[in-house]
Amino acid sequence: MTGEPSIEGLLRELAPQALGIVARKYGQFHAAEDAMQEALIAAAAQWRDDGIPDHALSWLVNVASRRLIDGWRNENSRRRREEKAASLEVTAAGTDDDDSLTLLFLCCHPSLSVASQLALTLRAVGGLTSAEIANAFLVPERTMVQRITRAKQQIRASGLRFEMPPDAERGERLVVVLQVLYLIFNEGYTPGSRSSGLGTDLTAEAIRLSRMLQALLPKDGEVAGLLALMLLTDARRPARESSDGMLVPLAEQDRTVWNADFVREGIALITRTLGSVPAGPYQLQAAIAAVHDEATSADATDWPQILALYSVLERVSPSPVVTLNRAVAVAMVHGAKAGLAVLGTIADDPRMTQTHRLDVVRGHLLELAGDRVGAQESYERAIRGTASVAEQRYLSLKAARLRSG
């Protein structure tokens, strides 16, 4: 099959469709997912030698079905069920149904922990192996296997069915799905957290899954907003680090090396969406990212527009993190002291004790205000509050420059 995508890319594309067919057909997600992992491993090995089959989806479904039946064959109590299942054959035409959305809702069920939601989504919907997921999150493979196993056992014990949630629950569940995809993206994008060189790029995987979700729900504004936000953010990745690995802040980045295709796609997506449906937090964040990406230089950034968007975002989805970012926009429009005043409104918020970002922004605004000592102290507190080596290096350099005067 010439002209087809790489085997790895094709398997990741087909994995959720094949798993959905098997899980819906036999009614056991936990067993179907194990069988599908075996089928994916078999395909990766056999297709390299024999080539990609003409009906790749049906090939995966048939192999996974046989593996599932083989497992049942070893359990006498299920012999009758195995015989019934064995009589069912998947035709070359496969199925017209795409169960990827059902899979996403199941893997992101609110009863599961966030860690389980992330792992199950990457494995069942993303088609990643346990080893790849473990590498991406920098944990031992055994730990990840146990996490995935516990999640599937919880699904089995809870009696969750492989089906779309009722209409009354769908909106709330979609919020969780979007949160999980955004967490996957952030895990890959956060400086120093991505496991470079280990073969798993979580930002690319999050974008791929979000594209799939947007194709399934093309009229949902927040789905489009999330995809646009990812594209507009990841577009800057080529300029985020210098040749020696030092972080480069947005204002100092070489915008000519940004991914122009991602910028155009993200801007077009959010332009079509914003205003056509009620604005949600992902759409508003994408609109802010678009303003940054449209500017040809840091000085050309339309900060009044960004401030207006943050003010709306704070009303739609209030949080100390949104206020933190609005404080920067206020400083850029009305001066550093005005920004510091906004920052003071969240200084005692207990939710901000879990992040070093408050000290980073405070240091930046104090530096703009001319308070070199206060800025240095804030940067040093931020250094102690982050585990990212890349951020520690960047903040240490800023603090050192302030000390040297």
Sequence and secondary structure as in RCSB ss.txt:
>XXXX:A:sequence
MTGEPSIEGLLRELAPQALGIVARKYGQFHAAEDAMQEALIAAAAQWRDDGIPDHALSWLVNVASRRLIDGWRNE
NSRRRREEKAASLEVTAAGTDDDDSLTLLFLCCHPSLSVASQLALTLRAVGGLTSAEIANAFLVPERTMVQRITR
AKQQIRASGLRFEMPPDAERGERLVVVLQVLYLIFNEGYTPGSRSSGLGTDLTAEAIRLSRMLQALLPKDGEVAG
LLALMLLTDARRPARESSDGMLVPLAEQDRTVWNADFVREGIALITRTLGSVPAGPYQLQAAIAAVHDEATSADA
TDWPQILALYSVLERVSPSPVVTLNRAVAVAMVHGAKAGLAVLGTIADDPRMTQTHRLDVVRGHLLELAGDRVGA
QESYERAIRGTASVAEQRYLSLKAARLRSG
>XXXX:A:secstr
 TT   HHHHHHHHHHHHHHHHHHHHS HHHHHHHHHHHHHHHHHHHHHH   TTHHHHHHHHHHHHHHHHHHT 
GGGHHHHHHHHT    TT  S   HHHHHHHHT TTS HHHHHHHIIIIIT   HHHHHHHTTS HHHHHHHHHH
HHHHHHHHT  SS   HHHHHHHHHHHHHHHHHHHHHHHSTTTS TTSS  HHHHHHHHHHHHHHHSTT HHHHH
HHHHHHHHHTTGGGSB TTS B  GGGS GGGS HHHHHHHHHHHHHHBTTB   HHHHHHHHHHHHHH SSSTT
  HHHHHHHHHHHHHHS  HHHHHHHHHHHHHHH HHHHHHHHHTTTT GGGGG SHHHHHHHHHHHHHT HHHH
HHHHHHHHHH   HHHHHHHHHHHHHHHH 
